[in-house]
Amino acid sequence: MRRRPFLDQRRPSFKRRWQQRPWWVRLALSLLLALVCLLLLALRGSPDPDSAPLSTETSRSAATPSPLLRQRSYLDGVTDALNMTDEMMSAHSFSRQLMDQISLAKTYVVVAKEANNPQFAAELSSQIRWAQSILAHAAAHGGTVMEQEAEKAIRDMAVLLFQAQQFRYDSGVIIMKLKGQIQSLEEKSKAEAEKSTKYGQIAAEELPKGLYCLGVRLTMEWFKSIELQRKFTDRSPAVQNNLRDNSLFHYCVFSDNILAVSVVVNSTTLNSKHPEKIVFHLVTDEVNYAPMKAWFALNDYRGSTVEIQKVEDFTWLNASYVPVLKQLQNAATQNFYFSGSGNRGTPIKFRNPKYLSMLNHLRFYIPEIYPELHKVVFLDDDIVVQKDLSGLFTINLNGNVMGAVETCMETFHRFHKYLNYSHPLIRAHFDPDACGWAFGMNVLDLVEWRKKNVTGIYHYWQERNADHTLWKLGSLPPGLLAFYGLVEALDPRWHVLGLGYTTVDLATIKEGAVLHYNGNMKPWLKIGMEKYKGFWDNYVDYSHPLLQRCFTR
């Protein structure tokens, strides 16, 4: 094996020297070389006068190959330099014959077991292991399978394969049985995958005991402490002014998960160069309103301002204005999403009532919730901030309404993955190969939003999807339609996705400003991906007295 590099290096110089010689010299040398080869072949074929003549029987047996083995005369003398892979690829090698027999024998083992013939299956399995050991030994020593060790293995295997044929193990029957087994396995695999998806969805929707405990204890703290209540009711004029000051950095988060929101706020302020300039606008529901206020009254986040509202106070969000709320009044919609007796062909994840939650669709009403603000950054509650985000507020959106990270590379999708392009309305208005983008970390120019009436566009498409024929469910598909042509692509490092359902490169995670646990495996759930939980846990103070009572680590 060491000679090859040397020969490869010498070959080009020899070729140049050969081409530099006159044509008549090259012709003469070629004829001379051919003559020498003919003489050598003639001498090799003639018998040696000093050797004893072979008997007729011996010469006949030498000339006649074994019925199970083929001649390998072209391989003689080169076994030391032959690669095992090349040997197996050769149609005339012992290794290839053994491999073919092993493949056929494995099939007969399966069929023999199906035919309740365990003894024959055991004999075949034993012969398979012997043949595999011969191949393994040859591969380990870098040589070929020699005739003396392969002949008996091939002969014995052939006898067993012939016996299998006598058992009427017809190849056609074998193929049909194997097809049946494959189909059965595919059906079982599909059923198990559906179960896994269903149970995973159920686990993702359940409220962990620790979060429930935290909410209850915070509610008790809020109603028994007047001092906590005063922190939100008796706010200074300076704090009130911060809520409308467009020179500050405004972030909005809509969630009913107290701990998740606290991680968003904590990670954002800890990594900010100017935390005192940060204003968080939080919106939750009636159930979590008091405990949410209690948590942020008990904890300080480096001087940042936190505003908390409940969605029930937005009385203008009613069924006469909001298409989603209007659809909820429909009996068929209620039956589909809440009774569990809807279309069984629709995956369970599309029948999740959370997609109809007003907190999930509140993002389309941000300019109306905060009429005095010009620019905000929208954050989901399943993210962690690793770097200062103040640079987002100085990005030029070039007249667009939103800045977002595109998701049409790698495993993420384009429009045709989210929308039903068999519908003529979708097909007529949107490019199926248009690049999608992600909610979770979005820069919003509310001035341009109001000019272009994005909320009105959202209403238009939401109303036409009352029968769920344009898209299945969720807030991203209507977002793709409402913001179509109004999105400025951001550097992917601003928003790293996939930590809640797939594998993300560690280098990409380290460079990311915002890590997004999109998917079912949230970091606060037991089904969360352990290798990514640490990034989230870094911003949870488990030494807090309330967390110690509710969370056991």
VEXDREN-2710 file (C-alpha; in Angstrom, 1 decimal):
% VEXDREN-2710
k/r/px/py/pz
1/MET/0.0/0.0/0.0
2/ARG/3.0/2.3/0.5
3/ARG/4.1/2.1/-3.1
4/ARG/1.0/3.8/-4.6
5/PRO/1.8/7.4/-3.5
6/PHE/5.4/7.0/-4.8
7/LEU/4.1/5.7/-8.2
8/ASP/1.5/8.5/-8.4
9/GLN/4.2/11.1/-8.0
10/ARG/6.5/9.5/-10.6
11/ARG/3.9/9.0/-13.3
12/PRO/3.6/12.6/-14.6
13/SER/7.4/13.0/-15.2
14/PHE/7.6/9.6/-17.0
15/LYS/4.7/10.6/-19.2
16/ARG/6.4/13.8/-20.2
17/ARG/9.7/12.1/-21.0
18/TRP/7.8/9.5/-23.1
19/GLN/6.0/12.2/-25.1
20/GLN/9.3/14.0/-25.8
21/ARG/10.8/11.0/-27.6
22/PRO/10.4/10.8/-31.5
23/TRP/7.4/8.8/-32.8
24/TRP/9.6/6.1/-34.4
25/VAL/11.4/5.5/-31.1
26/ARG/8.1/5.1/-29.2
27/LEU/6.9/2.7/-32.0
28/ALA/10.0/0.6/-31.8
29/LEU/9.9/0.4/-28.0
30/SER/6.3/-0.6/-28.1
31/LEU/7.0/-3.5/-30.5
32/LEU/9.9/-4.7/-28.5
33/LEU/7.8/-4.7/-25.3
34/ALA/5.1/-6.7/-27.0
35/LEU/7.6/-9.2/-28.3
36/VAL/9.1/-9.7/-24.8
37/CYS/5.5/-10.3/-23.3
38/LEU/4.8/-13.0/-26.0
39/LEU/8.1/-14.8/-25.2
40/LEU/7.4/-14.8/-21.4
41/LEU/3.9/-16.2/-22.0
42/ALA/5.3/-19.0/-24.2
43/LEU/7.9/-19.9/-21.7
44/ARG/5.3/-19.9/-18.8
45/GLY/3.0/-22.2/-20.8
46/SER/5.6/-24.9/-21.6
47/PRO/6.1/-27.8/-19.2
48/ASP/9.2/-28.1/-17.0
49/PRO/11.3/-31.0/-18.2
50/ASP/12.7/-31.6/-14.7
51/SER/9.3/-32.0/-13.0
52/ALA/7.4/-35.2/-12.9
53/PRO/4.4/-35.5/-15.2
54/LEU/1.0/-35.2/-13.6
55/SER/-1.4/-38.1/-13.7
56/THR/-4.5/-37.8/-15.9
57/GLU/-6.9/-37.8/-12.9
58/THR/-4.9/-35.1/-11.1
59/SER/-4.7/-32.9/-14.1
60/ARG/-8.4/-33.3/-14.8
61/SER/-9.3/-32.3/-11.2
62/ALA/-7.0/-29.3/-11.4
63/ALA/-8.5/-28.2/-14.7
64/THR/-12.1/-28.6/-13.5
65/PRO/-13.2/-26.0/-10.9
66/SER/-15.4/-26.8/-8.0
67/PRO/-19.1/-26.5/-8.8
68/LEU/-19.5/-24.1/-5.9
69/LEU/-16.4/-22.0/-6.5
70/ARG/-15.3/-19.9/-9.5
71/GLN/-11.7/-19.4/-10.8
72/ARG/-9.9/-16.3/-9.7
73/SER/-6.7/-16.6/-11.9
74/TYR/-6.6/-12.8/-12.4
75/LEU/-6.4/-12.3/-8.7
76/ASP/-3.4/-14.6/-8.1
77/GLY/-0.4/-12.8/-6.6
78/VAL/-2.2/-9.5/-5.8
79/THR/-4.1/-10.4/-2.6
80/ASP/-1.8/-8.5/-0.3
81/ALA/-2.5/-5.2/-2.1
82/LEU/-6.2/-5.8/-2.8
83/ASN/-8.7/-3.7/-0.9
84/MET/-11.5/-5.6/0.9
85/THR/-14.2/-3.4/-0.6
86/ASP/-12.9/-4.0/-4.1
87/GLU/-12.9/-7.7/-3.3
88/MET/-16.5/-7.7/-2.2
89/MET/-17.5/-5.7/-5.4
90/SER/-15.9/-8.3/-7.7
91/ALA/-18.4/-10.7/-9.1
92/HIS/-15.8/-13.6/-9.2
93/SER/-14.5/-13.3/-5.6
94/PHE/-15.2/-15.6/-2.7
95/SER/-16.2/-12.6/-0.5
96/ARG/-18.9/-11.7/-3.0
97/GLN/-20.3/-15.2/-3.1
98/LEU/-20.4/-15.3/0.7
99/MET/-22.2/-12.0/0.9
100/ASP/-24.8/-13.1/-1.6
101/GLN/-25.4/-16.3/0.3
102/ILE/-25.6/-14.4/3.6
103/SER/-28.3/-12.0/2.2
104/LEU/-30.4/-14.9/0.9
105/ALA/-29.9/-17.0/4.1
106/LYS/-31.2/-14.1/6.3
107/THR/-34.4/-14.0/4.2
108/TYR/-34.8/-17.8/4.6
109/VAL/-34.3/-17.4/8.4
110/VAL/-37.3/-15.0/8.6
111/VAL/-39.4/-17.3/6.4
112/ALA/-38.4/-20.4/8.4
113/LYS/-39.5/-18.8/11.7
114/GLU/-42.8/-17.8/10.1
115/ALA/-43.2/-21.5/9.0
116/ASN/-42.6/-22.7/12.6
117/ASN/-39.3/-24.4/11.7
118/PRO/-37.0/-23.0/14.5
119/GLN/-34.4/-25.8/14.0
120/PHE/-33.7/-25.0/10.4
121/ALA/-33.7/-21.3/11.2
122/ALA/-31.1/-22.0/13.9
123/GLU/-28.9/-23.9/11.5
124/LEU/-29.1/-21.1/9.0
125/SER/-28.2/-18.5/11.6
126/SER/-25.2/-20.5/12.7
127/GLN/-24.0/-20.8/9.2
128/ILE/-24.5/-17.1/8.7
129/ARG/-22.4/-16.3/11.7
130/TRP/-19.6/-18.6/10.4
131/ALA/-19.5/-16.9/7.0
132/GLN/-19.6/-13.4/8.7
133/SER/-16.6/-14.4/10.8
134/ILE/-14.6/-15.4/7.7
135/LEU/-15.4/-12.0/6.1
136/ALA/-14.6/-10.1/9.3
137/HIS/-11.2/-11.9/9.7
138/ALA/-10.3/-11.1/6.1
139/ALA/-11.3/-7.4/6.5
140/ALA/-9.3/-7.1/9.7
141/HIS/-6.1/-8.4/8.1
142/GLY/-6.5/-6.4/4.9
143/GLY/-6.5/-9.5/2.6
144/THR/-8.9/-11.6/0.7
145/VAL/-11.0/-14.6/1.6
146/MET/-8.8/-17.6/0.6
147/GLU/-10.1/-20.7/-1.2
148/GLN/-9.2/-23.2/1.5
149/GLU/-11.3/-21.4/4.2
150/ALA/-14.1/-20.2/1.9
151/GLU/-14.8/-23.5/0.0
152/LYS/-16.3/-25.4/3.0
153/ALA/-18.4/-22.4/4.1
154/ILE/-19.8/-21.8/0.6
155/ARG/-20.5/-25.5/0.1
156/ASP/-22.3/-25.9/3.5
157/MET/-24.3/-22.7/3.0
158/ALA/-25.3/-24.0/-0.5
159/VAL/-26.6/-27.2/1.0
160/LEU/-28.8/-25.3/3.5
161/LEU/-30.1/-23.0/0.8
162/PHE/-30.9/-26.1/-1.4
163/GLN/-32.7/-27.6/1.6
164/ALA/-34.7/-24.4/2.0
165/GLN/-35.9/-24.8/-1.6
166/GLN/-37.0/-28.3/-0.8
167/PHE/-39.1/-26.9/2.0
168/ARG/-41.0/-25.1/-0.7
169/TYR/-39.7/-21.7/0.4
170/ASP/-40.6/-20.2/-3.0
171/SER/-39.1/-16.8/-3.7
172/GLY/-42.4/-15.4/-4.8
173/VAL/-44.0/-16.5/-1.5
174/ILE/-41.1/-15.1/0.4
175/ILE/-41.5/-11.7/-1.3
176/MET/-45.2/-11.6/-0.6
177/LYS/-44.7/-12.5/3.0
178/LEU/-41.9/-9.8/3.4
179/LYS/-44.2/-7.2/1.7
180/GLY/-46.9/-8.1/4.2
181/GLN/-44.5/-7.8/7.1
182/ILE/-43.2/-4.4/5.8
183/GLN/-46.7/-3.1/5.4
184/SER/-47.7/-4.3/8.9
185/LEU/-44.6/-2.6/10.4
186/GLU/-45.3/0.6/8.5
187/GLU/-48.9/0.6/9.9
188/LYS/-47.6/0.0/13.5
189/SER/-45.0/2.7/13.1
190/LYS/-47.6/5.2/11.9
191/ALA/-49.9/4.3/14.8
192/GLU/-47.1/4.7/17.3
193/ALA/-46.1/8.0/15.7
194/GLU/-49.7/9.3/16.0
195/LYS/-49.8/8.2/19.7
196/SER/-46.4/9.9/20.3
197/THR/-47.7/13.1/18.7
198/LYS/-50.9/13.0/20.7
199/TYR/-49.3/12.4/24.0
200/GLY/-46.6/15.0/23.3
201/GLN/-49.3/17.5/22.5
202/ILE/-51.2/16.7/25.7
203/ALA/-48.0/17.0/27.8
204/ALA/-47.3/20.4/26.1
205/GLU/-50.8/21.7/26.9
206/GLU/-50.8/20.6/30.6
207/LEU/-50.0/23.2/33.3
208/PRO/-47.1/21.8/35.4
209/LYS/-47.8/21.5/39.1
210/GLY/-45.0/24.0/39.9
211/LEU/-46.5/26.7/37.8
212/TYR/-49.9/26.2/39.2
213/CYS/-48.5/26.3/42.8
214/LEU/-46.6/29.5/41.9
215/GLY/-49.8/31.2/40.6
216/VAL/-51.8/30.2/43.7
217/ARG/-49.1/31.5/46.2
218/LEU/-48.6/34.7/44.3
219/THR/-52.4/35.3/44.3
220/MET/-52.4/34.9/48.1
221/GLU/-49.5/37.3/48.5
222/TRP/-51.2/39.9/46.3
223/PHE/-54.5/40.0/48.1
224/LYS/-53.0/39.9/51.6
225/SER/-50.4/42.6/51.0
226/ILE/-51.7/46.2/50.5
227/GLU/-48.1/47.3/50.0
228/LEU/-47.7/45.2/46.9
229/GLN/-50.9/46.5/45.4
230/ARG/-49.7/50.1/46.0
231/LYS/-46.6/49.5/43.8
232/PHE/-48.9/49.4/40.8
233/THR/-51.7/51.7/41.8
234/ASP/-49.6/54.5/43.2
235/ARG/-47.1/55.0/40.4
236/SER/-45.1/58.2/40.0
237/PRO/-45.7/60.6/37.1
238/ALA/-42.2/59.7/35.8
239/VAL/-43.1/56.0/35.5
240/GLN/-46.4/56.9/33.8
241/ASN/-44.5/59.0/31.4
242/ASN/-42.1/56.2/30.6
243/LEU/-45.0/54.1/29.2
244/ARG/-45.4/56.7/26.4
245/ASP/-41.9/57.9/25.9
246/ASN/-40.7/56.9/22.4
247/SER/-37.1/57.6/23.2
248/LEU/-37.1/54.4/25.4
249/PHE/-37.0/50.8/24.3
250/HIS/-40.5/49.3/24.4
251/TYR/-41.1/45.5/24.5
252/CYS/-44.4/43.8/24.6
253/VAL/-45.2/40.2/25.8
254/PHE/-48.6/38.6/25.8
255/SER/-48.8/35.5/28.0
256/ASP/-50.5/33.6/30.9
257/ASN/-47.2/32.0/32.0
258/ILE/-45.7/34.0/34.9
259/LEU/-42.4/32.2/35.1
260/ALA/-41.8/32.3/31.4
261/VAL/-42.5/36.0/31.3
262/SER/-40.1/36.6/34.2
263/VAL/-37.3/34.8/32.2
264/VAL/-38.0/37.1/29.2
265/VAL/-37.8/40.2/31.3
266/ASN/-34.9/39.0/33.4
267/SER/-32.7/37.9/30.5
268/THR/-33.5/41.1/28.5
269/THR/-32.5/43.4/31.4
270/LEU/-29.5/41.5/32.5
271/ASN/-28.0/41.6/29.0
272/SER/-29.0/45.2/28.3
273/LYS/-26.4/48.1/28.4
274/HIS/-29.1/50.5/29.5
275/PRO/-31.8/48.5/31.5
276/GLU/-33.2/51.8/32.9
277/LYS/-34.4/52.6/29.4
278/ILE/-36.3/49.4/29.0
279/VAL/-40.2/49.4/29.3
280/PHE/-42.0/46.1/29.3
281/HIS/-45.7/46.0/28.3
282/LEU/-47.2/42.8/29.6
283/VAL/-50.7/41.5/28.9
284/THR/-52.2/38.5/30.6
285/ASP/-55.7/37.1/31.4
286/GLU/-58.0/37.6/34.3
287/VAL/-56.8/34.4/36.1
288/ASN/-53.1/35.4/36.0
289/TYR/-53.5/39.2/36.4
290/ALA/-53.1/39.3/40.2
291/PRO/-50.3/36.8/40.5
292/MET/-48.4/38.4/37.6
293/LYS/-48.6/41.8/39.3
294/ALA/-47.5/40.3/42.6
295/TRP/-44.4/38.7/41.0
296/PHE/-43.2/41.9/39.4
297/ALA/-44.0/43.9/42.5
298/LEU/-41.8/41.5/44.6
299/ASN/-38.9/41.6/42.1
300/ASP/-36.9/44.4/40.6
301/TYR/-35.3/44.1/37.2
302/ARG/-32.4/46.6/37.2
303/GLY/-34.6/49.7/37.2
304/SER/-36.7/48.8/34.1
305/THR/-40.4/49.7/33.9
306/VAL/-43.0/47.0/33.8
307/GLU/-46.7/47.6/32.8
308/ILE/-49.2/44.8/33.3
309/GLN/-52.7/44.7/31.8
310/LYS/-55.4/42.1/31.3
311/VAL/-57.0/41.3/28.0
312/GLU/-60.5/41.4/29.5
313/ASP/-60.1/45.2/30.0
314/PHE/-59.9/45.7/26.2
315/THR/-63.7/45.9/25.8
316/TRP/-63.3/47.0/22.2
317/LEU/-62.0/43.5/21.4
318/ASN/-65.4/41.9/20.9
319/ALA/-67.1/39.5/18.5
320/SER/-68.4/42.4/16.3
321/TYR/-64.8/43.6/15.7
322/VAL/-62.6/40.5/16.1
323/PRO/-63.1/37.6/13.6
324/VAL/-61.6/35.0/15.9
325/LEU/-64.1/35.8/18.6
326/LYS/-66.9/35.8/16.1
327/GLN/-65.9/32.3/14.9
328/LEU/-65.9/31.1/18.5
329/GLN/-69.6/31.8/18.7
330/ASN/-70.2/29.3/15.9
331/ALA/-71.5/25.9/17.2
332/ALA/-69.5/23.9/14.7
333/THR/-66.3/25.7/15.6
334/GLN/-66.9/25.0/19.3
335/ASN/-67.6/21.4/18.6
336/PHE/-64.5/21.0/16.5
337/TYR/-62.0/22.6/18.9
338/PHE/-63.5/21.9/22.3
339/SER/-65.6/18.7/22.3
340/GLY/-63.0/16.5/20.7
341/SER/-65.6/15.1/18.3
342/GLY/-64.4/17.0/15.3
343/ASN/-62.7/15.8/12.1
344/ARG/-60.5/12.9/13.2
345/GLY/-58.5/13.3/10.0
346/THR/-57.2/16.6/11.3
347/PRO/-54.1/16.3/13.5
348/ILE/-54.6/17.0/17.2
349/LYS/-52.2/19.9/17.1
350/PHE/-54.5/21.8/14.8
351/ARG/-57.5/21.2/17.2
352/ASN/-55.7/22.9/20.1
353/PRO/-58.0/25.6/21.5
354/LYS/-54.9/27.8/22.4
355/TYR/-54.7/28.8/18.8
356/LEU/-58.0/30.6/19.2
357/SER/-56.9/32.3/22.4
358/MET/-57.1/36.1/22.3
359/LEU/-53.7/36.3/23.9
360/ASN/-52.3/34.5/20.8
361/HIS/-54.0/36.9/18.3
362/LEU/-53.4/40.0/20.4
363/ARG/-50.2/40.7/18.4
364/PHE/-52.4/41.9/15.5
365/TYR/-53.8/44.7/17.6
366/ILE/-50.6/46.2/19.0
367/PRO/-51.1/49.7/17.4
368/GLU/-54.5/50.0/19.0
369/ILE/-53.3/48.7/22.4
370/TYR/-50.5/51.3/22.4
371/PRO/-51.7/54.2/20.3
372/GLU/-49.0/56.6/21.4
373/LEU/-46.0/54.3/20.6
374/HIS/-44.0/54.5/17.3
375/LYS/-41.8/51.4/17.5
376/VAL/-41.9/48.2/19.7
377/VAL/-40.2/44.8/19.8
378/PHE/-42.6/41.9/20.1
379/LEU/-41.4/38.9/22.1
380/ASP/-42.9/35.5/22.7
381/ASP/-42.9/34.1/26.2
382/ASP/-40.8/31.0/25.2
383/ILE/-37.6/32.9/24.4
384/VAL/-34.4/33.7/26.2
385/VAL/-32.4/36.9/25.5
386/GLN/-28.6/36.5/25.4
387/LYS/-27.4/39.9/24.1
388/ASP/-28.3/43.6/24.2
389/LEU/-31.3/44.2/22.0
390/SER/-31.2/48.0/21.8
391/GLY/-29.7/47.7/18.3
392/LEU/-33.1/46.5/17.0
393/PHE/-34.6/49.9/17.5
394/THR/-32.1/51.6/15.2
395/ILE/-32.5/49.1/12.3
396/ASN/-33.8/50.7/9.1
397/LEU/-36.9/48.8/8.0
398/ASN/-36.9/50.6/4.6
399/GLY/-40.6/51.5/4.8
400/ASN/-41.7/48.1/5.8
401/VAL/-43.9/47.4/8.8
402/MET/-42.0/44.5/10.4
403/GLY/-38.5/43.3/10.8
404/ALA/-38.2/39.5/11.2
405/VAL/-35.8/36.6/10.6
406/GLU/-36.7/34.6/7.5
407/THR/-37.2/30.8/8.0
408/CYS/-37.1/29.5/4.4
409/MET/-33.7/27.9/4.8
410/GLU/-32.8/24.3/5.9
411/THR/-35.7/22.6/7.7
412/PHE/-37.9/25.7/7.8
413/HIS/-40.6/26.4/5.2
414/ARG/-41.9/28.7/2.5
415/PHE/-45.5/29.8/2.0
416/HIS/-46.7/26.6/0.4
417/LYS/-46.0/24.7/3.6
418/TYR/-48.4/26.9/5.6
419/LEU/-51.2/27.8/3.2
420/ASN/-53.6/25.8/1.0
421/TYR/-52.6/26.5/-2.5
422/SER/-55.4/24.4/-3.9
423/HIS/-57.7/27.3/-2.9
424/PRO/-58.0/29.8/-5.8
425/LEU/-57.9/32.8/-3.5
426/ILE/-54.5/31.8/-2.0
427/ARG/-53.2/30.8/-5.4
428/ALA/-54.1/34.1/-7.0
429/HIS/-52.5/36.4/-4.4
430/PHE/-49.4/34.8/-3.0
431/ASP/-46.2/33.3/-4.4
432/PRO/-46.0/29.7/-3.1
433/ASP/-42.2/30.0/-2.9
434/ALA/-42.2/33.3/-0.9
435/CYS/-39.9/33.1/2.1
436/GLY/-41.7/32.6/5.4
437/TRP/-40.6/34.3/8.6
438/ALA/-41.0/33.7/12.4
439/PHE/-43.0/35.3/15.1
440/GLY/-41.2/35.4/18.5
441/MET/-38.9/38.4/18.0
442/ASN/-40.2/41.0/15.7
443/VAL/-39.4/44.7/15.3
444/LEU/-42.7/46.6/14.6
445/ASP/-43.0/50.1/13.0
446/LEU/-46.4/51.1/14.4
447/VAL/-46.5/54.3/12.3
448/GLU/-46.2/52.3/9.0
449/TRP/-48.6/49.7/10.4
450/ARG/-51.3/52.3/10.9
451/LYS/-50.7/53.8/7.4
452/LYS/-50.9/50.4/5.7
453/ASN/-53.8/49.1/7.8
454/VAL/-52.3/45.8/8.5
455/THR/-55.0/44.9/11.1
456/GLY/-57.6/45.4/8.5
457/ILE/-55.8/43.1/6.1
458/TYR/-55.6/40.5/8.9
459/HIS/-59.4/40.8/9.4
460/TYR/-60.0/40.3/5.7
461/TRP/-58.2/37.0/5.5
462/GLN/-59.3/35.8/8.9
463/GLU/-63.0/36.2/7.9
464/ARG/-62.4/34.3/4.6
465/ASN/-60.9/31.4/6.6
466/ALA/-64.0/30.8/8.7
467/ASP/-64.3/27.3/7.2
468/HIS/-60.6/26.7/7.7
469/THR/-59.9/26.1/4.0
470/LEU/-57.2/28.7/3.5
471/TRP/-55.1/27.4/6.4
472/LYS/-55.6/25.1/9.4
473/LEU/-55.0/27.1/12.5
474/GLY/-52.6/29.4/14.4
475/SER/-51.4/33.0/14.2
476/LEU/-48.5/32.5/11.8
477/PRO/-50.5/31.8/8.6
478/PRO/-52.7/34.9/8.8
479/GLY/-49.6/36.8/9.8
480/LEU/-47.9/35.7/6.6
481/LEU/-50.8/37.0/4.6
482/ALA/-51.3/40.3/6.6
483/PHE/-47.6/41.3/6.4
484/TYR/-47.1/40.0/2.8
485/GLY/-44.6/42.3/1.1
486/LEU/-44.2/44.4/4.3
487/VAL/-41.4/42.4/6.1
488/GLU/-37.7/43.5/6.2
489/ALA/-35.4/40.5/6.6
490/LEU/-33.1/40.6/9.7
491/ASP/-29.8/39.0/10.4
492/PRO/-30.5/35.4/11.5
493/ARG/-28.3/35.9/14.5
494/TRP/-31.0/38.1/16.0
495/HIS/-33.4/35.2/16.3
496/VAL/-32.3/31.5/16.6
497/LEU/-35.2/29.1/16.3
498/GLY/-35.8/25.4/16.9
499/LEU/-34.7/24.8/20.6
500/GLY/-38.1/23.3/21.4
501/TYR/-38.2/20.6/18.8
502/THR/-35.0/20.0/16.9
503/THR/-31.2/20.1/17.1
504/VAL/-29.5/23.4/16.8
505/ASP/-25.8/23.9/16.2
506/LEU/-24.0/25.1/19.4
507/ALA/-22.0/27.8/17.6
508/THR/-25.3/29.2/16.3
509/ILE/-26.8/29.2/19.8
510/LYS/-23.7/31.1/21.2
511/GLU/-24.0/33.8/18.5
512/GLY/-27.8/34.2/18.8
513/ALA/-29.2/37.3/20.5
514/VAL/-32.6/35.6/21.1
515/LEU/-33.1/31.9/21.6
516/HIS/-36.6/30.6/20.7
517/TYR/-38.0/27.4/22.2
518/ASN/-40.6/27.1/19.5
519/GLY/-42.2/23.7/19.5
520/ASN/-43.8/21.5/22.1
521/MET/-40.7/20.8/24.2
522/LYS/-40.7/24.0/26.3
523/PRO/-37.9/24.4/28.8
524/TRP/-40.3/24.6/31.8
525/LEU/-41.9/21.2/30.9
526/LYS/-40.5/17.7/31.7
527/ILE/-40.5/16.9/28.0
528/GLY/-38.2/19.8/27.3
529/MET/-34.9/19.1/25.7
530/GLU/-32.3/18.7/28.5
531/LYS/-29.4/20.0/26.4
532/TYR/-31.1/23.4/25.9
533/LYS/-32.8/23.8/29.3
534/GLY/-29.6/25.3/30.8
535/PHE/-29.9/28.5/28.7
536/TRP/-33.4/29.1/30.2
537/ASP/-32.6/28.0/33.8
538/ASN/-29.8/30.5/33.9
539/TYR/-32.4/33.2/34.3
540/VAL/-34.6/31.5/36.9
541/ASP/-33.7/32.3/40.5
542/TYR/-34.6/29.0/42.1
543/SER/-33.4/30.3/45.4
544/HIS/-36.4/32.6/45.5
545/PRO/-38.6/31.5/48.5
546/LEU/-41.7/31.1/46.4
547/LEU/-39.9/29.0/43.8
548/GLN/-38.4/26.8/46.5
549/ARG/-41.8/26.0/47.8
550/CYS/-43.2/25.1/44.4
551/PHE/-40.3/23.6/42.5
552/THR/-38.3/20.6/43.6
553/ARG/-35.0/20.3/41.7
END
